[in-house]
């Protein structure tokens, strides 16, 4: 059902994650905001940003107002000061694109829940905090997300898997939750002519990649299962000595731990350009597109994902996908991936070796991937989200 009412409403969107600073959440927030303000010519929007991304969000839409809300997420200030900024704008509804809706915001809001990773993996290895502080922060997190799911007018889940997780964990009425899939777009859509003419070999050599390689992109949190991937890879290279494993993701505490692990397996040496495991750090989208399309396979060994956008981005760029069979991944990737149990090193190794040796399988996966990605678009995501706004403004 679509609601059409001529009365102009003021809709707020918490866009503090907007852009690269928010990683996966940043891409979701950016695509959502950019597409919604394109398709809604009736309502007014107030977009809340930080100093870091305020100038990066550009619009000529007269119905859009930018407001500086330079408050770090997951902080006490977010809970106390951010509601004051929101209240000043006299909003009819606010969309929080992550679970961290302020407990003290008393008015109507919608929240997107991407996953319940902290509930499922309350692992002290997933933080740089000392154990006591981590436990306090975990209690704080649980209070915030509990408040968000209980008080929200509507919850958007990014997959049916996440919806069921929310129902099981919080005993929420299923009708309160709407599943809206994320979109996927070509990483090169905003490239300049110079970027479109990049030489693949030159780019790869710039990263010291001169052999066939397996690819992973994303963060290095413990639930991503990268240690097991590296252990499996250490067995594989005994048969395939010219193979590399390329890991792409901004270096942080967790990637440093993975580097240490790879070093302990004698697979990584910062001073050796010919090491087996290559850590590229942050890579611009124009280079990431090249890395995807030249990889033997993209590997997603994660124990838990609410959606799994990097695997779809691999498919967009004609890269075959080998994925964990856990959580939302079979739902989102469908028949366009080969699956393995991420708990089993033996199964992971078998599937990696089978795809290395089978060129026709890789081509079939590329073909299946092209069909699968047609199910997901940011335009559709934005239109369905806008309808949720309109439906719930009047409740």
C-alpha positions as CSV (number, residue, x, y, z in Angstrom):
1,X,0.0,0.0,0.0
2,X,1.3,3.4,-0.9
3,X,0.2,6.5,1.0
4,X,-0.2,9.8,-0.9
5,X,-0.9,12.8,1.2
6,X,-0.3,16.3,0.0
7,X,0.7,17.7,3.4
8,X,4.5,18.3,3.5
9,X,6.3,16.5,6.3
10,X,9.7,16.9,7.8
11,X,11.7,13.7,7.7
12,X,15.0,13.4,9.5
13,X,17.8,11.0,8.5
14,X,20.7,10.3,10.8
15,X,23.5,10.4,8.2
16,X,26.5,10.6,10.5
17,X,27.7,7.3,9.0
18,X,27.5,8.8,5.5
19,X,30.3,7.9,3.1
20,X,33.6,5.9,3.6
21,X,33.9,6.9,7.3
22,X,31.0,4.5,8.0
23,X,32.4,1.5,6.0
24,X,29.5,-0.8,5.1
25,X,27.0,1.3,7.1
26,X,28.4,4.3,5.3
27,X,27.7,2.9,1.9
28,X,24.1,2.0,3.0
29,X,23.5,5.4,4.5
30,X,25.0,7.3,1.5
31,X,23.0,5.3,-1.1
32,X,19.8,5.5,0.9
33,X,20.0,9.3,1.4
34,X,21.2,10.1,-2.2
35,X,18.4,8.0,-3.7
36,X,15.5,9.1,-1.4
37,X,16.1,12.8,-2.0
38,X,16.0,12.1,-5.7
39,X,12.7,10.4,-5.8
40,X,10.7,12.4,-3.1
41,X,9.8,15.8,-4.3
42,X,7.0,16.3,-1.8
43,X,8.6,16.2,1.7
44,X,11.3,18.1,3.4
45,X,14.4,16.3,4.6
46,X,16.8,17.2,7.4
47,X,20.1,15.3,7.0
48,X,22.3,15.1,10.1
49,X,26.1,14.9,9.4
50,X,29.4,15.2,11.2
51,X,32.3,17.6,10.4
52,X,34.0,14.7,8.6
53,X,31.3,14.2,6.0
54,X,29.4,17.5,6.1
55,X,31.0,18.8,2.9
56,X,31.0,15.4,1.2
57,X,27.2,15.3,1.1
58,X,26.2,17.7,-1.7
59,X,22.7,18.4,-2.9
60,X,20.9,21.1,-4.8
61,X,17.5,20.0,-3.7
62,X,15.8,23.0,-2.0
63,X,13.8,20.6,0.2
64,X,16.9,19.2,1.9
65,X,18.6,20.8,4.9
66,X,22.0,19.8,6.2
67,X,22.5,20.0,10.0
68,X,25.8,19.5,11.8
69,X,25.6,16.9,14.5
70,X,29.2,16.3,15.2
71,X,28.6,13.6,17.8
72,X,30.5,10.4,17.8
73,X,28.3,7.2,17.5
74,X,28.1,4.8,20.4
75,X,28.8,7.5,23.0
76,X,27.0,9.0,25.9
77,X,26.8,12.3,24.0
78,X,24.9,10.5,21.3
79,X,22.3,9.5,23.9
80,X,22.0,12.9,25.6
81,X,23.0,15.7,23.2
82,X,21.9,14.3,19.8
83,X,18.2,14.2,20.9
84,X,18.4,17.9,21.6
85,X,19.6,18.6,18.1
86,X,16.9,16.4,16.7
87,X,14.2,18.1,18.7
88,X,15.1,21.5,17.5
89,X,14.2,20.5,13.9
90,X,10.5,19.6,14.8
91,X,10.6,16.4,12.7
92,X,7.6,14.3,11.9
93,X,9.7,11.1,11.8
94,X,13.4,10.2,12.0
95,X,15.2,7.3,10.3
96,X,18.2,5.9,12.2
97,X,20.0,3.6,9.7
98,X,21.6,1.7,12.5
99,X,20.5,0.4,15.9
100,X,21.9,3.3,17.9
101,X,18.7,5.4,18.2
102,X,19.1,7.6,21.3
103,X,17.2,6.3,24.3
104,X,16.2,9.8,25.2
105,X,14.7,10.8,21.9
106,X,10.9,10.8,22.6
107,X,9.4,11.2,19.2
108,X,8.5,8.9,16.3
109,X,11.3,7.0,14.6
110,X,12.2,4.1,12.3
111,X,15.3,2.0,12.7
112,X,17.3,-0.2,10.4
113,X,18.8,-3.3,12.0
114,X,21.5,-4.9,9.9
115,X,22.5,-7.7,12.2
116,X,22.8,-8.8,15.8
117,X,26.5,-9.6,15.7
118,X,27.3,-8.2,19.1
119,X,24.5,-10.4,20.5
120,X,25.7,-13.5,18.7
121,X,29.4,-12.9,19.1
122,X,30.1,-11.0,22.4
123,X,33.8,-11.8,22.0
124,X,36.4,-9.8,23.9
125,X,38.7,-10.3,20.9
126,X,36.3,-8.0,19.0
127,X,37.3,-4.9,20.9
128,X,40.4,-3.0,22.0
129,X,38.9,-2.2,25.4
130,X,39.9,-3.9,28.6
131,X,37.5,-6.7,29.6
132,X,35.8,-4.7,32.4
133,X,35.1,-1.7,30.2
134,X,34.0,-4.0,27.3
135,X,31.4,-5.6,29.6
136,X,30.0,-2.2,30.6
137,X,29.9,-1.2,26.9
138,X,28.1,-4.5,26.0
139,X,25.4,-3.8,28.6
140,X,25.1,-0.3,27.2
141,X,24.8,-1.7,23.7
142,X,22.1,-4.1,24.7
143,X,20.1,-1.3,26.4
144,X,20.3,0.9,23.3
145,X,19.2,-1.8,20.8
146,X,16.5,-3.1,23.1
147,X,15.1,0.4,23.4
148,X,15.3,0.9,19.6
149,X,13.5,-2.2,18.7
150,X,10.8,-1.8,21.3
151,X,10.1,2.0,20.7
152,X,10.5,2.2,16.9
153,X,7.3,2.7,14.9
154,X,8.8,0.3,12.3
155,X,11.9,-1.8,12.1
156,X,13.7,-2.3,8.7
157,X,15.7,-5.6,8.5
158,X,18.1,-6.1,5.6
159,X,17.3,-9.8,5.2
160,X,14.7,-12.4,6.3
161,X,17.5,-13.9,8.3
162,X,18.0,-10.7,10.3
163,X,14.2,-10.4,10.7
164,X,14.0,-13.8,12.2
165,X,17.0,-13.1,14.5
166,X,15.3,-10.0,15.8
167,X,12.0,-11.9,16.4
168,X,13.9,-14.6,18.2
169,X,16.0,-12.3,20.3
170,X,13.5,-9.6,21.3
171,X,10.1,-11.4,20.9
172,X,8.9,-8.7,18.5
173,X,5.7,-8.9,16.6
174,X,6.8,-10.0,13.0
175,X,4.4,-7.4,11.5
176,X,6.5,-4.6,13.1
177,X,9.5,-5.7,10.9
178,X,9.7,-5.1,7.2
179,X,12.5,-6.7,5.1
180,X,14.1,-4.3,2.6
181,X,17.1,-5.6,0.8
182,X,20.1,-3.4,0.3
183,X,21.1,-2.5,-3.2
184,X,24.3,-3.1,-5.1
185,X,25.8,-0.9,-7.7
186,X,28.9,-0.9,-9.9
187,X,31.9,0.4,-8.0
188,X,33.0,2.3,-11.1
189,X,29.8,4.3,-11.6
190,X,31.4,7.6,-10.5
191,X,34.8,7.1,-12.2
192,X,36.4,9.7,-14.2
193,X,37.6,9.0,-17.8
194,X,41.1,8.6,-16.5
195,X,40.0,6.0,-14.0
196,X,38.0,4.1,-16.6
197,X,41.2,3.8,-18.7
198,X,43.3,2.3,-15.9
199,X,45.6,-0.5,-16.9
200,X,44.8,-3.6,-14.9
201,X,48.3,-5.1,-15.0
202,X,49.9,-1.8,-13.9
203,X,47.5,-1.5,-11.0
204,X,48.0,-5.1,-9.9
205,X,51.8,-4.8,-10.1
206,X,51.5,-1.6,-8.1
207,X,50.2,-3.8,-5.3
208,X,52.9,-6.5,-6.0
209,X,50.4,-8.9,-7.4
210,X,51.9,-10.9,-10.2
211,X,50.4,-14.3,-9.6
212,X,46.8,-15.7,-9.6
213,X,45.1,-14.7,-6.3
214,X,42.2,-15.4,-4.0
215,X,40.5,-12.3,-2.8
216,X,38.8,-11.1,0.4
217,X,37.5,-7.6,1.0
218,X,36.1,-6.3,4.3
219,X,37.0,-5.8,7.9
220,X,39.0,-8.3,10.1
221,X,36.7,-8.7,13.1
222,X,36.9,-12.2,14.6
223,X,33.5,-13.4,13.2
224,X,34.9,-12.8,9.7
225,X,36.9,-16.0,10.2
226,X,40.1,-14.8,8.5
227,X,42.5,-16.8,10.8
228,X,40.8,-20.0,9.5
229,X,41.0,-18.8,5.9
230,X,44.8,-18.2,6.3
231,X,45.3,-21.6,7.9
232,X,43.5,-23.3,5.0
233,X,45.5,-21.2,2.5
234,X,48.7,-22.3,4.2
235,X,47.7,-25.9,3.3
236,X,46.6,-25.0,-0.3
237,X,49.9,-23.3,-1.3
238,X,51.8,-26.6,-0.7
239,X,50.1,-27.7,-3.9
240,X,49.7,-24.3,-5.6
241,X,53.0,-22.4,-5.0
242,X,52.2,-19.6,-7.4
243,X,49.0,-18.6,-5.6
244,X,48.5,-15.5,-3.4
245,X,45.8,-14.5,-0.9
246,X,44.9,-10.8,-1.2
247,X,43.1,-9.1,1.8
248,X,41.6,-5.7,1.3
249,X,40.5,-3.5,4.2
250,X,41.6,-0.5,6.1
251,X,44.3,-1.3,8.6
252,X,43.3,-1.3,12.2
253,X,43.8,-3.2,15.4
254,X,42.1,-6.3,14.0
255,X,44.0,-6.3,10.7
256,X,47.3,-6.0,12.7
257,X,46.3,-9.1,14.6
258,X,45.6,-11.0,11.3
259,X,49.0,-9.8,10.0
260,X,50.7,-11.2,13.1
261,X,48.8,-14.5,12.6
262,X,49.9,-14.7,8.9
263,X,53.5,-13.9,9.9
264,X,53.3,-16.8,12.4
265,X,52.3,-19.1,9.6
266,X,55.3,-17.9,7.5
267,X,53.0,-16.4,4.9
268,X,53.6,-12.7,5.4
269,X,56.7,-10.6,5.7
270,X,56.3,-6.8,5.3
271,X,59.7,-6.6,3.7
272,X,59.1,-9.4,1.2
273,X,57.2,-8.3,-1.9
274,X,56.7,-12.0,-2.9
275,X,55.0,-13.0,0.3
276,X,52.0,-15.4,-0.1
277,X,49.5,-13.2,1.8
278,X,49.2,-9.6,0.7
279,X,47.5,-6.9,2.9
280,X,46.6,-4.0,0.7
281,X,44.9,-1.8,3.3
282,X,42.3,0.7,2.0
283,X,41.9,0.5,-1.8
284,X,39.9,3.1,-3.8
285,X,36.8,1.8,-5.7
286,X,38.5,2.2,-9.1
287,X,41.3,-0.2,-8.0
288,X,38.9,-2.5,-6.1
289,X,36.9,-3.1,-9.3
290,X,40.2,-4.3,-11.0
291,X,41.0,-6.5,-8.0
292,X,37.6,-8.2,-8.2
293,X,37.5,-8.8,-11.9
294,X,41.0,-10.3,-12.0
295,X,40.7,-12.6,-8.9
296,X,40.5,-16.3,-9.3
297,X,37.6,-16.2,-6.7
298,X,36.2,-14.0,-4.0
299,X,36.1,-15.8,-0.7
300,X,33.7,-14.9,2.1
301,X,34.4,-17.2,5.1
302,X,32.3,-15.3,7.6
303,X,30.4,-17.0,10.4
304,X,27.7,-14.3,10.5
305,X,26.4,-11.6,8.1
306,X,23.2,-9.6,8.1
307,X,23.4,-9.1,4.3
308,X,26.8,-9.7,2.8
309,X,27.3,-6.8,0.4
310,X,30.9,-7.4,-0.6
311,X,30.0,-10.7,-2.2
312,X,27.4,-9.0,-4.3
313,X,30.0,-6.3,-5.3
314,X,32.2,-9.2,-6.4
315,X,29.4,-10.5,-8.6
316,X,28.9,-7.0,-10.1
317,X,32.5,-7.1,-11.2
318,X,32.4,-10.6,-12.7
319,X,34.2,-12.3,-9.9
320,X,33.1,-15.8,-8.9
321,X,32.1,-16.2,-5.3
322,X,32.9,-18.9,-2.7
323,X,30.9,-18.3,0.5
324,X,30.2,-19.5,3.9
325,X,26.8,-21.3,4.2
326,X,25.9,-19.5,7.4
327,X,23.5,-16.7,8.4
328,X,22.0,-14.6,5.5
329,X,24.5,-15.6,2.9
330,X,22.5,-18.4,1.1
331,X,19.4,-16.2,1.1
332,X,21.2,-13.2,-0.4
333,X,23.6,-15.0,-2.8
334,X,21.2,-17.7,-3.9
335,X,22.5,-20.1,-6.6
336,X,25.2,-17.7,-7.7
337,X,27.8,-18.9,-5.1
338,X,29.5,-22.1,-4.1
339,X,29.1,-22.7,-0.3
340,X,31.2,-24.3,2.4
341,X,30.8,-24.8,6.2
342,X,33.1,-22.1,7.7
343,X,33.6,-24.3,10.8
344,X,35.3,-27.0,8.6
345,X,38.9,-26.3,7.3
346,X,38.7,-29.4,5.3
347,X,35.5,-28.4,3.5
348,X,36.8,-24.9,2.9
349,X,40.0,-26.2,1.4
350,X,38.2,-28.7,-0.8
351,X,35.9,-26.1,-2.3
352,X,38.7,-23.6,-2.9
353,X,40.7,-26.2,-4.7
354,X,37.7,-27.3,-6.8
355,X,37.1,-23.8,-8.0
356,X,40.8,-23.2,-8.7
357,X,40.8,-26.3,-10.9
358,X,37.5,-25.7,-12.7
359,X,37.4,-22.8,-15.2
360,X,34.0,-23.7,-16.4
361,X,32.6,-23.6,-12.9
362,X,34.1,-20.1,-12.5
363,X,32.5,-18.9,-15.7
364,X,29.1,-20.4,-14.6
365,X,29.3,-18.6,-11.3
366,X,30.1,-15.3,-13.1
367,X,27.0,-15.8,-15.3
368,X,24.8,-16.7,-12.3
369,X,26.2,-13.7,-10.4
370,X,25.1,-11.3,-13.2
371,X,21.6,-12.7,-12.9
372,X,21.6,-12.6,-9.0
373,X,22.6,-8.9,-8.7
374,X,19.5,-7.8,-10.7
375,X,17.5,-8.6,-7.6
376,X,19.1,-5.8,-5.7
377,X,19.1,-2.0,-6.4
378,X,19.5,1.0,-4.3
379,X,16.7,2.7,-6.2
380,X,14.3,-0.1,-5.1
381,X,15.7,0.0,-1.6
382,X,15.1,3.8,-1.4
383,X,11.5,3.6,-2.8
384,X,10.5,0.9,-0.4
385,X,12.1,2.8,2.5
386,X,10.3,6.0,1.5
387,X,7.0,4.1,1.5
388,X,7.8,3.0,5.1
389,X,8.3,6.7,6.0
390,X,4.9,7.6,4.5
391,X,3.0,4.8,6.1
392,X,4.4,5.5,9.6
393,X,4.2,9.3,9.6
394,X,0.4,9.0,9.9
395,X,0.4,6.4,12.7
